[in-house]
């Protein structure tokens, strides 16, 4: 059936991610920031917000099913309805 997959309850995923952030000083969370611009490159991702510019090697866009951040990074993602949700 293609690539391996894993189903995780949303609350369990949120707890795991929050725990990883708390346990590692090298991981940060940016909460409540409206992203104005997002770009990707060989060195990771860059986000521009009203508070400034941020860079990271990995981005987890946890801004909902109709993700504005996903639309910035991949505009074609809004052009198709999908019958499933996933990370």
C-alpha positions as CSV (number, residue, x, y, z in Angstrom):
1,X,0.0,0.0,0.0
2,X,2.8,2.5,-0.6
3,X,4.8,4.2,2.0
4,X,4.5,3.2,5.7
5,X,2.2,5.4,7.7
6,X,1.3,6.0,11.4
7,X,-2.0,7.2,12.8
8,X,-1.7,9.4,15.9
9,X,-4.4,11.1,17.8
10,X,-4.0,14.9,17.6
11,X,-3.8,15.4,21.4
12,X,-1.1,12.8,21.7
13,X,0.9,14.5,18.9
14,X,0.5,17.9,20.6
15,X,1.8,16.5,23.9
16,X,4.7,14.8,22.2
17,X,5.7,18.0,20.4
18,X,5.3,20.2,23.4
19,X,7.4,17.8,25.5
20,X,10.2,17.8,22.9
21,X,10.2,21.6,23.0
22,X,10.4,21.6,26.8
23,X,13.2,19.0,26.8
24,X,15.4,20.6,24.2
25,X,16.8,24.2,24.4
26,X,17.7,24.0,20.7
27,X,14.0,23.7,19.7
28,X,11.8,26.8,19.7
29,X,8.1,27.5,19.2
30,X,6.7,30.6,17.6
31,X,3.1,31.1,18.8
32,X,0.5,33.6,17.6
33,X,2.7,35.1,14.9
34,X,1.1,35.9,11.5
35,X,3.6,34.8,8.9
36,X,3.9,37.4,6.1
37,X,6.5,35.5,3.9
38,X,7.9,32.0,4.0
39,X,10.7,30.6,1.8
40,X,12.5,27.3,1.7
41,X,16.0,26.4,0.5
42,X,18.8,24.0,1.0
43,X,19.5,25.3,4.4
44,X,15.9,25.0,5.7
45,X,13.0,27.6,6.0
46,X,12.9,31.3,6.6
47,X,9.8,33.0,8.0
48,X,9.1,36.7,8.1
49,X,6.6,38.1,10.6
50,X,5.9,41.5,12.1
51,X,8.3,40.6,14.9
52,X,11.2,39.9,12.5
53,X,12.8,37.1,10.4
54,X,13.3,33.5,11.7
55,X,15.3,30.6,10.2
56,X,15.1,26.9,11.0
57,X,16.2,23.6,9.6
58,X,12.7,22.1,10.1
59,X,9.3,23.7,10.3
60,X,6.1,22.1,11.8
61,X,3.2,24.2,10.5
62,X,0.5,23.5,13.2
63,X,-1.9,26.2,12.1
64,X,-4.9,24.1,11.2
65,X,-6.6,22.2,8.4
66,X,-6.8,25.3,6.2
67,X,-3.2,26.3,6.9
68,X,-2.2,29.8,5.8
69,X,1.4,28.8,6.2
70,X,1.0,25.7,3.9
71,X,-0.6,28.0,1.4
72,X,2.4,30.3,1.5
73,X,4.8,27.5,1.0
74,X,2.7,25.5,-1.5
75,X,0.0,27.6,-3.1
76,X,-1.3,24.6,-5.1
77,X,-2.3,22.9,-1.8
78,X,-5.4,25.0,-1.6
79,X,-6.5,24.1,-5.1
80,X,-7.5,20.6,-4.3
81,X,-9.9,19.2,-1.8
82,X,-8.6,16.1,-0.1
83,X,-10.8,13.5,1.7
84,X,-8.2,13.1,4.5
85,X,-6.2,15.0,7.0
86,X,-2.5,14.3,7.8
87,X,0.8,15.5,8.9
